[in-house]
Amino acid sequence: MDRNKLKRISRARRKRHIRKKFNPYRQRPRLNVFRSSRHIYAQIIDDMKGETLVQASSLVKDLRSGLKTGGNIAAAEKVGELIARKALDKGIKEVVFDRSGYLYHGRVKTLAQAARQGGLKF
């Protein structure tokens, strides 16, 4: 089996396992993370209503001007700070962290730590 296909299958398996823990009827919204090779994205989702409450990514013009690239740890830190600021402005203080099958390491970990330092609790 191709290595890339194996990686995709493993991530999908981890993602299903992680998502099973999230009961859609919880009171807290979900902080979802997606990372590509060039950018990182974060959004806070209300699963009860099925809508995105807040979103941030390394594509935001304010962040792009100060970053060399959108796919590194510095970008993940800025996106974490931005998502926390936007969430607190909307009155969201507690979330459930959904790493979408990615390992809690590198950019994903940095985004989570920056969001915590910004005031989100999870």
N, CA, C and O of each residue as an XYZ file, in Angstrom:
488
protein
N       0.843     -1.177      0.000
C       0.000      0.000      0.000
C       0.892      1.246      0.000
O       1.940      1.268      0.646
N       0.477      2.254     -0.712
C       1.201      3.511     -0.814
C       1.279      4.189      0.557
O       0.313      4.159      1.320
N       2.403      4.787      0.864
C       2.594      5.435      2.168
C       1.590      6.558      2.398
O       1.051      6.683      3.498
N       1.328      7.376      1.381
C       0.379      8.476      1.540
C      -1.029      7.966      1.800
O      -1.768      8.540      2.599
N      -1.393      6.896      1.128
C      -2.723      6.316      1.349
C      -2.829      5.766      2.764
O      -3.868      5.902      3.411
N      -1.769      5.154      3.238
C      -1.753      4.627      4.587
C      -1.879      5.749      5.617
O      -2.571      5.593      6.623
N      -1.218      6.871      5.371
C      -1.318      8.018      6.271
C      -2.740      8.566      6.316
O      -3.246      8.910      7.385
N      -3.390      8.644      5.141
C      -4.769      9.137      5.090
C      -5.721      8.206      5.832
O      -6.615      8.662      6.544
N      -5.524      6.905      5.662
C      -6.379      5.934      6.343
C      -6.184      6.012      7.857
O      -7.156      5.961      8.611
N      -4.940      6.134      8.300
C      -4.651      6.223      9.729
C      -5.262      7.480     10.334
O      -5.824      7.432     11.428
N      -5.155      8.601      9.631
C      -5.738      9.841     10.136
C      -7.254      9.741     10.213
O      -7.863     10.207     11.176
N      -7.865      9.133      9.199
C      -9.323      8.976      9.206
C      -9.765      8.101     10.374
O     -10.793      8.370     10.995
N      -9.007      7.070     10.673
C      -9.324      6.194     11.802
C      -9.211      6.963     13.121
O     -10.091      6.862     13.976
N      -8.130      7.731     13.287
C      -7.972      8.529     14.502
C      -9.083      9.554     14.621
O      -9.599      9.784     15.715
N      -9.460     10.172     13.509
C     -10.506     11.193     13.501
C     -11.845     10.600     13.966
O     -12.546     11.205     14.778
N     -12.191      9.418     13.449
C     -13.437      8.766     13.875
C     -13.401      8.450     15.359
O     -14.391      8.646     16.064
N     -12.269      7.963     15.835
C     -12.137      7.613     17.245
C     -12.286      8.843     18.136
O     -12.941      8.787     19.177
N     -11.678      9.946     17.726
C     -11.756     11.180     18.504
C     -13.171     11.740     18.482
O     -13.681     12.163     19.519
N     -13.810     11.749     17.325
C     -15.153     12.318     17.186
C     -16.196     11.551     17.985
O     -17.206     12.126     18.390
N     -15.964     10.239     18.224
C     -16.915      9.463     19.007
C     -17.039     10.003     20.419
O     -18.088      9.882     21.052
N     -15.956     10.603     20.911
C     -15.967     11.147     22.262
C     -16.845     12.390     22.372
O     -17.354     12.696     23.450
N     -17.025     13.104     21.265
C     -17.789     14.337     21.294
C     -19.257     14.023     21.132
O     -19.707     13.644     20.051
N     -19.987     14.178     22.192
C     -21.427     14.014     22.116
C     -21.988     15.292     21.499
O     -21.734     16.376     22.023
N     -22.742     15.201     20.403
C     -23.222     16.424     19.772
C     -24.207     17.212     20.642
O     -24.558     18.346     20.316
N     -24.641     16.616     21.731
C     -25.586     17.313     22.593
C     -24.905     17.964     23.791
O     -25.566     18.332     24.762
N     -23.615     18.102     23.725
C     -22.897     18.794     24.793
C     -23.212     20.284     24.761
O     -23.673     20.826     23.757
N     -22.955     20.906     25.863
C     -23.220     22.336     25.974
C     -22.120     23.172     25.340
O     -22.353     24.318     24.954
N     -20.923     22.608     25.230
C     -19.795     23.380     24.726
C     -19.628     23.199     23.217
O     -19.816     22.098     22.701
N     -19.280     24.265     22.514
C     -18.984     24.142     21.086
C     -17.623     23.473     20.875
O     -16.863     23.279     21.824
N     -17.332     23.129     19.640
C     -16.132     22.371     19.292
C     -15.163     23.252     18.516
O     -15.540     23.892     17.535
N     -13.906     23.278     18.966
C     -12.832     23.979     18.253
C     -12.167     22.985     17.328
O     -11.421     22.115     17.778
N     -12.429     23.106     16.045
C     -11.932     22.183     15.037
C     -10.699     22.781     14.360
O     -10.656     23.978     14.075
N      -9.696     21.934     14.105
C      -8.451     22.372     13.468
C      -8.256     21.597     12.178
O      -8.450     20.383     12.135
N      -7.871     22.305     11.129
C      -7.468     21.667      9.875
C      -6.140     22.282      9.461
O      -5.971     23.501      9.478
N      -5.209     21.428      9.093
C      -3.923     21.941      8.638
C      -3.600     21.363      7.272
O      -3.804     20.177      7.010
N      -3.098     22.219      6.425
C      -2.590     21.771      5.137
C      -1.104     22.088      5.116
O      -0.558     22.584      6.102
N      -0.460     21.811      4.022
C       0.979     22.078      3.967
C       1.269     23.577      3.909
O       2.363     24.007      4.275
N       0.302     24.378      3.453
C       0.542     25.810      3.295
C      -0.150     26.681      4.323
O       0.295     27.804      4.565
N      -1.240     26.198      4.946
C      -2.018     27.033      5.861
C      -2.569     26.204      7.007
O      -2.523     24.974      6.991
N      -3.091     26.910      8.006
C      -3.767     26.261      9.125
C      -5.079     27.003      9.371
O      -5.141     28.229      9.281
N      -6.111     26.250      9.677
C      -7.457     26.796      9.826
C      -8.026     26.340     11.167
O      -7.737     25.233     11.621
N      -8.825     27.182     11.792
C      -9.508     26.826     13.034
C     -10.913     27.403     12.978
O     -11.125     28.516     12.496
N     -11.863     26.632     13.478
C     -13.224     27.138     13.549
C     -13.912     26.568     14.780
O     -13.636     25.444     15.200
N     -14.801     27.350     15.341
C     -15.595     26.914     16.483
C     -16.985     26.616     15.966
O     -17.640     27.476     15.376
N     -17.433     25.381     16.192
C     -18.670     24.881     15.606
C     -19.664     24.545     16.714
O     -19.306     23.919     17.712
N     -20.904     24.962     16.533
C     -22.001     24.555     17.406
C     -22.676     23.355     16.744
O     -23.386     23.510     15.750
N     -22.456     22.168     17.291
C     -22.984     20.952     16.680
C     -24.496     20.831     16.841
O     -25.147     20.148     16.051
N     -25.053     21.476     17.840
C     -26.507     21.427     18.023
C     -27.221     22.109     16.854
O     -28.203     21.586     16.327
N     -26.722     23.269     16.458
C     -27.324     24.028     15.356
C     -26.697     23.672     14.011
O     -27.284     23.926     12.959
N     -25.512     23.089     14.049
C     -24.824     22.749     12.815
C     -24.276     23.970     12.094
O     -24.327     24.052     10.867
N     -23.753     24.917     12.866
C     -23.229     26.133     12.240
C     -21.890     26.521     12.835
O     -21.575     26.187     13.977
N     -21.116     27.228     12.042
C     -19.828     27.740     12.475
C     -20.044     29.080     13.166
O     -20.647     29.992     12.598
N     -19.551     29.193     14.389
C     -19.729     30.412     15.165
C     -18.601     31.406     14.904
O     -18.845     32.600     14.733
N     -17.369     30.908     14.875
C     -16.185     31.751     14.699
C     -15.183     30.971     13.861
O     -15.070     29.752     13.998
N     -14.455     31.670     12.991
C     -13.407     31.007     12.217
C     -12.207     31.922     12.083
O     -12.328     33.147     12.097
N     -11.044     31.299     11.953
C      -9.796     32.037     11.723
C      -8.865     31.127     10.937
O      -8.928     29.903     11.049
N      -8.010     31.736     10.149
C      -7.038     30.951      9.391
C      -5.822     31.808      9.085
O      -5.813     33.015      9.329
N      -4.814     31.173      8.557
C      -3.603     31.901      8.187
C      -3.795     32.653      6.875
O      -2.860     33.286      6.385
N      -4.977     32.593      6.309
C      -5.293     33.332      5.089
C      -5.813     34.747      5.370
O      -5.939     35.550      4.445
N      -6.114     35.058      6.622
C      -6.621     36.380      6.984
C      -5.569     37.433      6.651
O      -4.392     37.264      6.969
N      -5.993     38.511      6.013
C      -5.045     39.518      5.521
C      -4.202     40.137      6.627
O      -3.024     40.425      6.417
N      -4.796     40.348      7.813
C      -4.034     40.924      8.921
C      -2.865     40.022      9.325
O      -1.786     40.507      9.666
N      -3.087     38.726      9.284
C      -2.034     37.780      9.666
C      -1.018     37.563      8.555
O       0.172     37.393      8.822
N      -1.480     37.569      7.318
C      -0.585     37.275      6.191
C       0.523     38.301      6.044
O       1.630     37.975      5.616
N       0.220     39.541      6.401
C       1.234     40.581      6.221
C       2.430     40.384      7.152
O       3.553     40.742      6.798
N       2.197     39.817      8.338
C       3.280     39.652      9.296
C       3.948     38.293      9.266
O       4.872     38.047     10.041
N       3.505     37.407      8.391
C       4.043     36.058      8.367
C       4.793     35.771      7.074
O       4.434     36.267      6.006
N       5.833     34.968      7.189
C       6.572     34.559      6.003
C       5.770     33.530      5.211
O       5.683     33.599      3.985
N       5.183     32.569      5.941
C       4.350     31.546      5.320
C       3.208     31.197      6.271
O       3.302     31.456      7.471
N       2.150     30.623      5.755
C       0.997     30.275      6.577
C       1.051     28.869      7.125
O       0.139     28.455      7.841
N       2.097     28.121      6.809
C       2.157     26.730      7.204
C       3.223     26.425      8.233
O       3.759     25.317      8.250
N       3.544     27.379      9.090
C       4.563     27.108     10.098
C       4.012     27.348     11.505
O       2.842     27.693     11.670
N       4.852     27.165     12.503
C       4.428     27.275     13.892
C       4.056     28.710     14.246
O       3.133     28.927     15.031
N       4.746     29.678     13.690
C       4.417     31.084     13.967
C       3.005     31.411     13.489
O       2.269     32.125     14.170
N       2.629     30.899     12.339
C       1.278     31.126     11.816
C       0.243     30.458     12.706
O      -0.818     31.027     12.962
N       0.543     29.254     13.179
C      -0.385     28.539     14.056
C      -0.605     29.300     15.355
O      -1.719     29.333     15.878
N       0.445     29.906     15.872
C       0.322     30.692     17.099
C      -0.577     31.905     16.877
O      -1.434     32.200     17.710
N      -0.390     32.601     15.777
C      -1.216     33.777     15.472
C      -2.683     33.387     15.266
O      -3.582     34.103     15.708
N      -2.927     32.261     14.600
C      -4.295     31.806     14.369
C      -4.954     31.426     15.699
O      -6.135     31.704     15.905
N      -4.196     30.791     16.603
C      -4.715     30.451     17.927
C      -5.104     31.681     18.724
O      -6.147     31.701     19.377
N      -4.265     32.710     18.671
C      -4.579     33.964     19.363
C      -5.814     34.622     18.762
O      -6.670     35.130     19.487
N      -5.902     34.609     17.430
C      -7.027     35.238     16.745
C      -8.338     34.526     17.038
O      -9.350     35.184     17.279
N      -8.345     33.198     17.021
C      -9.576     32.453     17.277
C     -10.028     32.667     18.717
O     -11.228     32.748     18.978
N      -9.091     32.759     19.654
C      -9.445     33.009     21.054
C     -10.050     34.398     21.218
O     -11.043     34.569     21.926
N      -9.452     35.386     20.564
C      -9.965     36.751     20.657
C     -11.374     36.854     20.081
O     -12.252     37.478     20.678
N     -11.588     36.237     18.909
C     -12.905     36.283     18.281
C     -13.950     35.536     19.119
O     -15.098     35.971     19.218
N     -13.548     34.416     19.717
C     -14.479     33.637     20.533
C     -14.889     34.409     21.779
O     -16.065     34.425     22.144
N     -13.931     35.043     22.426
C     -14.251     35.809     23.628
C     -15.134     37.007     23.296
O     -15.987     37.385     24.100
N     -14.942     37.605     22.128
C     -15.807     38.702     21.705
C     -17.247     38.240     21.522
O     -18.181     39.009     21.750
N     -17.431     36.987     21.111
C     -18.777     36.424     20.922
C     -19.342     35.834     22.203
O     -20.492     35.395     22.223
N     -18.550     35.815     23.279
C     -19.018     35.280     24.554
C     -18.761     33.795     24.737
O     -19.345     33.180     25.630
N     -17.914     33.210     23.927
C     -17.579     31.791     24.042
C     -16.319     31.679     24.887
O     -15.266     32.206     24.527
N     -16.441     30.977     26.026
C     -15.302     30.853     26.925
C     -14.769     29.434     27.012
O     -13.576     29.230     27.238
N     -15.663     28.433     26.830
C     -15.257     27.039     26.944
C     -15.580     26.302     25.652
O     -16.656     26.472     25.078
N     -14.641     25.488     25.205
C     -14.815     24.693     23.989
C     -14.256     23.291     24.218
O     -13.570     23.032     25.206
N     -14.563     22.404     23.292
C     -13.968     21.075     23.242
C     -12.982     21.096     22.081
O     -13.329     21.531     20.984
N     -11.764     20.633     22.309
C     -10.728     20.691     21.272
C     -10.810     19.461     20.382
O     -10.723     18.334     20.869
N     -10.976     19.670     19.083
C     -11.043     18.598     18.095
C      -9.835     18.737     17.172
O      -9.792     19.642     16.339
N      -8.860     17.852     17.314
C      -7.640     17.946     16.514
C      -7.774     17.250     15.169
O      -6.809     17.205     14.406
N      -8.929     16.714     14.863
C      -9.255     16.122     13.558
C      -8.308     15.004     13.133
O      -8.001     14.864     11.949
N      -7.857     14.226     14.074
C      -6.999     13.108     13.733
C      -5.529     13.445     13.614
O      -4.704     12.547     13.446
N      -5.183     14.718     13.697
C      -3.773     15.097     13.646
C      -3.141     14.826     15.007
O      -3.810     14.905     16.037
N      -1.866     14.511     15.004
C      -1.173     14.298     16.259
C      -1.070     15.620     17.012
O      -0.917     16.679     16.403
N      -1.152     15.552     18.329
C      -1.047     16.757     19.150
C       0.434     17.106     19.280
O       1.081     16.819     20.287
N       0.940     17.735     18.225
C       2.360     18.017     18.133
C       2.550     19.125     17.106
O       1.765     19.233     16.164
N       3.564     19.937     17.271
C       3.887     20.947     16.267
C       2.850     22.040     16.155
O       2.527     22.705     17.140
N       2.320     22.230     14.942
C       1.389     23.334     14.679
C       0.078     23.186     15.437
O      -0.476     24.175     15.918
N      -0.421     21.958     15.548
C      -1.691     21.743     16.246
C      -1.536     22.068     17.726
O      -2.402     22.716     18.314
N      -0.460     21.628     18.319
C      -0.190     21.903     19.732
C       0.013     23.399     19.964
O      -0.490     23.943     20.947
N       0.736     24.060     19.083
C       0.980     25.490     19.212
C      -0.315     26.279     19.118
O      -0.525     27.216     19.888
N      -1.188     25.911     18.183
C      -2.482     26.578     18.055
C      -3.294     26.417     19.337
O      -3.890     27.381     19.816
N      -3.322     25.209     19.896
C      -4.078     24.952     21.124
C      -3.526     25.762     22.291
O      -4.293     26.345     23.058
N      -2.217     25.803     22.431
C      -1.612     26.549     23.533
C      -1.875     28.049     23.402
O      -2.129     28.724     24.400
N      -1.814     28.571     22.178
C      -2.077     29.995     21.958
C      -3.537     30.318     22.259
O      -3.835     31.382     22.804
N      -4.443     29.420     21.914
C      -5.860     29.637     22.208
C      -6.097     29.623     23.717
O      -6.887     30.414     24.233
N      -5.410     28.723     24.422
C      -5.540     28.699     25.881
C      -4.997     29.985     26.499
O      -5.616     30.551     27.400
N      -3.856     30.442     26.023
C      -3.280     31.668     26.553
C      -4.160     32.874     26.225
O      -4.167     33.863     26.958
N      -4.898     32.786     25.128
C      -5.807     33.859     24.745
C      -7.072     33.897     25.576
O      -7.832     34.862     25.494
N      -7.318     32.857     26.386
C      -8.465     32.888     27.295
C      -9.480     31.776     27.101
O     -10.430     31.692     27.879
N      -9.324     30.919     26.102
C     -10.254     29.801     25.926
C      -9.925     28.688     26.892
O      -8.760     28.443     27.203
N     -10.965     28.010     27.368
C     -10.759     26.882     28.287
C     -11.204     25.604     27.597
O     -12.320     25.514     27.086
N     -10.309     24.610     27.587
C     -10.641     23.276     27.089
C      -9.695     22.259     27.657
O      -9.812     21.071     27.355
